[in-house]
Amino acid sequence: MTTAAGPPTGLPSPEAESRGFLRLEWRILRTQLAQGFSTSRLRYALIIILSILLWFGLFHLVREGFHFMKGTLPQPIHADVVQAIFNMFFFALFLMLIFSSGVILYGLLFRDGEVAYLLTIPIHEERIFQHKFQYAVMLSSWGFVLLGSPMLVAYGVVADAPWYYYAMVLPMLVAFVFIPAGIGAILLLAIMHLFPRKRVHLLVLSIGLLVGVTVWCFWSLFSRPETDLLTPRWFQEMLRRLQLAQEKPLPNWWLSSGLLKAAGNAWSEGVMFLSLLIANALFFRELAGMFAARIYRKAYWEAASLGTPPTRVRMGWFDRTLNHCLGFLSPPVRLILLKDLRLFRRDPLQWSQFLILICLLLMYFTNVHPVSYPIRVSQWVNIVSFMNLSVVGLLMSTFTTRFVFPLVSLEGRHFWLLGLLPLKRESILWAKFLFSVGCLLIPCGLLILLSDWRLGVPPMLIVQHQGTSLLLCLGLSGIGVGLGARLPVITEQSPSRIAAGFGGTLNLVISTLFIVLILALATLPYHVYLARQAELTFAFGIESAPLQITTHSWLILGSLASLIVSTLAALLPMWIGARTFRRQEFH
Amino acid sequence: MIEFDLVVRRYGRTVAVNGLTLTIPRGELFALLGPNGAGKTTAIRMLVGLLQPESGQVRVCGVDCSRKPREASSFLGYVPDEQYLYEKLSGREMLEFAGEMHGLERATIRDRIAREAERFDLASFMDNLTETYSHGMRQRLVFAIALLHDPQVLVVDEPMVGLDPRSARVVKDLLRAEAAAGKTVLMSTHTLALAEEISDRIGILNRGQLNFLGTLAELRQELSSPHQALEHLFLELTNGHPSPDAKERPS
């Protein structure tokens, strides 16, 4: 045994480390911004414009909602309802942020190359954790701030809130997100330290818990038939059912109370709740830091020494059946399609968040059952079924942006194999197109069918919606694959980063425009006709109204135009993409 | 100096390092050889604080790498086989960050950056973003980062991958110079000619166990093959291709 050398002198203090990391982050941010504004102006402009449009769209929508409630409900009930909505919204976000920050931090703290570098230089583990924690908070909560801020500003406008209400909104939101993120981080560190081998089981369990809580919330809200929808009595019943989210020890209650107090000219109480949130945010951040100082490196060691057990995979019954069913396709297209399907299936981290979204929609659609509503509510059913179709379409566009658009880029590294095979490059694109159509059509069709069935819409509308979903799936797949081939990012191996790039953003924008166009052409005229019929039935008891000439033309021409638009959306990007893909060089 | 004392590390059921005992004194350039999966990288990862031994101890300059990883890493310079660089920093900014995290003064950092820039010929690209670097440029920068704080111990995993002949010569000379200056150098490599050319001692790791430890001359003596190249001896020891004319290894 050798005598230890003297303790290392001059290692940086935690404060000096903190300053070093701040400088590092600032330099990286500055470079990214400078690069972005010099080489990707269009992308940045698009992102900013779309974000502003989204913000103002939400602001307008929510403001109308608050105006409606203010005009409909008597004051005491109105205040309670607003508090209940805020409580429920922030409670749901509170749970989701615990989960999402834990999942994001797992990747950042245990699988990231930067951490493997930082752990080999003399930095406090707590500092590495804080560096990654802040990044995880930002990643998991930017959407929350983008979606939450228009709602809160809209409320301020409707409630004639004083200036300090608006000044408090952002600090309150930021302080709030640190609390669930801190809890998520502590849970993650504890799991990775105590049960590293059970981490996947615990992830599944927490997803189950999250889904369970959501089911319970939906169940408690909508389990009984409603007969006096949107009346004060109905609102009071809803408030009673939302009791869980209104517990005073919960941070969502502090946030909603603080905002409402500030909006109601109660300056001191608003500041008190803001202080409470900031104090708790700092507490959970420090607590997570303390945990990290003690157990992060040990947890990292545990995770690094688990090893990967050899996984034997073979063509299962599903693949065999699919292979048999797709016998009409040419072998290269079929094999590439099956390969993509296997890769997608075996990477649960990629599709689990999408599955959660589908499950949430499933639960929502399952619980929509207004068959016992009075006749005037059929108007509302008509609107809801149309909105549900739109939501599913938008969800599918995020799917194609996140999963389909990066497919061609991801082949970049494997092109030494694909490029040498005796097949046309177009076959690769068509295989991806069919893969996308298959993956979209099943959930899209089923979700819309479920929504229509629960809403009790007429059979013709069900058929019409299914036809629209087919058109949407074909068009979205063509746009996703075609643009993916036209604007590939072959140096990037992370699908989320590819999707977040310019091409992905453009894909999302074009897909959204396509959805709006198809819905306006193919579905909206039918809904307008149904709305008019419902009005006549309600006002004059007329069961079947004749089609107006404008609606009639809109129906016929719109259907034809939607067929043409979706065919163009499927084929044109594929043709453009194929031209680029044929010439593409892979290094 | 580096000490491995009866170190064991498993990945699940696979034993990666099995009872490794090894001491590398100051001023020695030690080459760790072994086939793929022999446990070389695992041993190095325990040394640099990325893994904990299941049993046994790993020490750097007398400091236990598991109990005091931060102190131990302050003695170390590490060149991994897969380098991590901040893509959105320049080489100079990356060096400044590394120097700052090792507690160097600003003036010292400036001087050391100039020294490393000259030693590794970084000046022409040091202010460019690292995302634009070739593999050889990245490797040279990583060496510069590892040596910026004048570590007592230099650990290098596969040093020659991607280097052109000139850079390879620079690295070979550097490793020898570091050892000559009294530093401890541990190099893991598949390039047997490199080990043969510059190392003072070699260790051959196979299936987690040290099959041989000594100089090349001692290895030849042990295998009674005085004129065989290291490649031949290595294959013999690791059961890669047993030589029909080589004598049986003493038990």
Interface residues (C-beta under 8 A of the other chain):
Chain A: M1 T2 T3 A4 A5 P7 P8 G10 L11 P12 A16 E17 G20 R23 L24 R27 I28 T31 Q32 Q35 G113 E114 A116 Y117 L119 T120 I121 P122 I123 H124 R297 K298 Y300 W301 A304 S305 L306 G307 T308 P309
Chain B: M1 E3 R9 R10 Y11 G12 R13 T14 R45 V48 G49 L50 L51 Q52 E54 R59 C61 G62 V63 P69 R70 E71 S73 S74 F75 L76 Y78 P80 E82 Y84 Y86 K88 L89 E93 F97 A98 E100 M101 H102 G103 L104 L129 Q152
